[in-house]
């Protein structure tokens, strides 16, 4: 049974062409293994293009177009069925013509086939953001998502404390801020510095019966804390045993790093917003220009290492 399964998997992982007679092909039958780089060679007129473009690509593209609705197909180019007895295992295909009128150092398979446009949109709309400093996922927190995340992680009946931080404006001192907070009913201060005052929203126990109260506490703390809230799990001595930070913005509350809303240009090496700070999207750099180029602008979005070329930029310009 195991041998039969391995044979079936090997059979499926290939494009099988039987009886190809397109143009000057003479009843040709062969297999192309998938996930391999295959080169078709031969003298002029031997049928290389007839096999690669007019048979394999044409059939793959034709089947792909047929998956769309009749309304959509009327806007797409239809391709004739090649002269072949049977083709199996063929996926949707992309063909790049041998004569390329676009000759720039930024041209790639992705730009020529416009696949990059779809990938940029996919990453901008569906990707998950991770903090470039601590590596944790960065997402917008809500009272509901915070409580859902705490469920199962915080022991029932634990003593907890919810706080928010109020920054002190330059023309105020902490005492004035504390007085204004007192007028709103906030009289418990956990800590204060010349730059900020940490205010206690509530101290209670973490129990299922308290969920509504905790949700209201988190909502109020986020409102007064400009989207940021701190959740403490207290020990028997009422001192913080564990601290968790949350934010309703694209902001890593732990590292205090803000991130901009993702946009397709952030994932494009052809855009100044997404190009590698070192190679500028060209895939290479000289030692004399590396330093000056990397200091021209702050980083607005966490970028991965440069995969377009040989240079790997692993440190953010904004953190230098």
N, C-alpha and C positions, 0 to 999 in steps of 0.2 A: 504493500500500500504506500509506504514512504517513497519507494522508487517511482511508483506511478505518479505521485504528487509532484516530485521533483521534475519528472519528464514533462508534465502538463505545464508547470510554471516556466520551464525553459522554452516550451513551444509557444506560449503566449508572449514571451518577451522578445518578439522579433516581428518584423514586417515581412510577410511572405508574398512574393510575386510569382504568379504562374502564367505562362503563355503570353508574355508581353510582346506585342507586335506593332507598337507605335513607331511610325516613321520607318527607320531602317533596322529596327530590332527584329530579330528572327526567332520568334517563339521562345523568348528567354524566360527562364525560371530561376529564382534565387531567393535568398533570405538576407535581410539586414537586421542584425541584432540591435535592440534598443539600448539607449544609454551608452552608446559607443560612438567614437569619432570615426566616420567611415569616409574614405577617399575613393572616388571613382576615377580611374585613369584609362587612357587609351589614345590611340592616334586620332587625328582629325577625321570625323565622319564615322567613327565607330559606334556612336549611339550614346555617348555619355549624357548629353543634355536631354535626349529623348527618354532615357531611363530616369534621370534625377528630376527633371522639371516636368516633362510632358506626361510622365506616367505616375511616379510616386507622389510628387507634389500636387499634380492636378487632381488625382483621386482623393488625396487627403483633404484638399481645399473644397472639393465638390461635396464630399460627405459632411464636412463641417457646415457649409452653407445650408445644406438640406435640413439641419437640425433647427433652423429658425422657422418662424411662422411664414405663411405665404405673403403676408403684408411686408415683413422685413426683407424677404428674399428679393422683392422687386427693386430694392435699392442697392443690392449687391451684385457684383459681377458673377455671372454664371459660367461655369467651366464645363466643357464637354467631357463625357466619359471616355477615358483612354481605351485604346484597343488592347485589352488584356483579358484573359480568361477569369482570373480571380486575384484579388489583393486582400490579405487579411492582416489584422493587427496594426492597422495604420492609424496614428493619432492625427489631430489637426496639424497642419504644416504651415511653415513660414518659409518663403523663398526670397533670397537676395540675389538680384541679377548680377551677372559678371561685370557689367559696365555700370559703375557707380558715378553719377554726375556730381555728387556731393563729396568733396575732398577736403575735409578739415581734420585737424588733430582731435576734435571732440566727437567725431562720428563713431558710433558703435552699432552693434547689431540692434540694441534696444532703441536707439534713436531712429535708425533707418526703418525699422518695422513699426515704430510708434508704440512698442510695448512699454517703453519707459513712462509714457503718459499714463497708462493704466496702473503701473506699479506705484508711481508717485501718488496718485489719487488713493490707491489702496492703503498705502502706509499713512497718508494724512488722515484718513477717515476711520481706519480699522485697527491701526497698530496700537500697541500698549507702550506707554511712556514709563521709563525707569530712570531714577535719579542717577545722574552722572557721578555723584559722590558716594552715596551709600548703597546704590544698586537696588533700592526698594521701588516697588511700583508706585507711580505718582498718579493719583486720581482725585476727582472731586468728591469730597466726603459730604454726606448729609446725616442728620440725626438717625435716620433709618439705617443707612449703611454702616454707621458706627456701631449701633446696637447689634446689628446682625453679625458684624465682625467680632464683637466681644462675646457673643453667645458661644458657650462651650470653651472659651479661653479664660474667662474670669470665674473663679469659684463662686457659687451661690452664697449669698449672705456675707460677701466680702465688704469691708468698709471702703468706700471710694470717695473721691473728691474731684469736682469739675471746676476748672478755673479758666479765665480768659485774661489776656494781657492788653492793657491800654497804653499806647505810647504817649510820652510826655512831650508836648510841643516845645519848641525852643523858647517861646516867650512865656512859658508856664513853669512852675516847679511842682514836684510830686505832691506837696501838701494841698495845693489848689485843686489838683486832679482828684485827690482823695475826698476833698470837701464836695466837689461836684458829684462824685459817685455816691456819696452819702445822701445827697439830696434825692437820688434815684433809688435809694433803699439798699445800696451795696456798702455795708459797713465792715465786712470782713476782708482784710487785706493779707494775702499770704506773703508777699515780698515786694520790695520796691527798690528801684535804682534811680539815678538822675534821669535815665532815659525812658523807663517804663514802670508800670505798676501792675502787679499780678493780683487779680481780684478773684475771690472765691465765689463761685456761682451757687454751689450747693455741696453739702457733705451728707451722705446717706449710705444706705446699704444696697448692694447689688442683688436684687431679687426679681423674679418674674412679675411680682405684684407691683413693683416700682417702675416698670417699663415706661408707662405713660409719663410719670414724673421725670424720669431720666431724659426722655425725648424732649420734653418742654425745657429742661435745664440746658440741654445741648443746643437747642434752637436759640434760646436767649443768649447763651454764651457766644455762639457764633455771630449773632447780631451785634453784640457789643464789642466783640473781639475782632471785628472786620473779617469774619470767615475763619478765624483760628480759635482752637479750643484745646485745652490740655486735660487729659484724663489720668488721674492718679489712683493706683491701687494701694491702700494704706495697710500698714502692718498693725500688730497688736498695740504698739506704742503710738499709733496714729501718725507715724511718719511715712512718707512715700516709700513704698517697696518696689513699685514699677511705674514708669511714666510712659504715656503714649500721647503723641501729638497728632492733631488732625487739622485739615484745612479744606475749605469749600472751593478753593481755587486750584489751578494747575501749579501747585506749590508744594515742595517737599518740606513738610513742617519740621522734620527732624533736622535737616541740614540748612533750613531757611534759604532755599534756592527757588526762585520763581522761573517758570517756563512759559513761553508764549504758546498760543494756540497753534497746533500743527497746520501747515499749509503745504501744498504740493511742491512749491519751490524749495522748501527746506530739504527735499530729497532729490534734488537735481544738481548734478555737477556743472550744468550749464548756467546755473543761476548764482549770483554772488551770495545769496542767502544760504545756499546749500553746498557750495563748492568747498573742497578741502582747503583749510587755511594755508597749507604748505604748498600744494601743487596747483591750487586754483582751478582744479578740475581737469588739468592736462595730463595727469598721471605721472609727472616727474618734476623735479626742481633742481636748481643749482644751489650750491652752498652760499653763494653771494646774495641770493634773493630770499632765502628761507626766513631769515630773521625779520626783514622789513615787511614781508608779506604777512607774516603771522601776527603782526601787531597793528594791522590796519583797521580792524574792527572787532568789537566784542562778539562773543558767540551768543546767538539768540535761541538756539535749539540744540540739544545734545546730539552730536553726530557720531556715527560709528567710525571706525578706522577707514582710511581711504582705500576703497577696494577697486577704484577705477585704474589705479596705477601701482607703482612700486612703493610709494611713500605711505607710511602709516603714522597718522597724527593721532596720538592717544590722549593728549592733554588739551583741555579746553583753553581757548585764548582768554576767556573771561576769568579763569582762575589763576592765570600767570601773575 
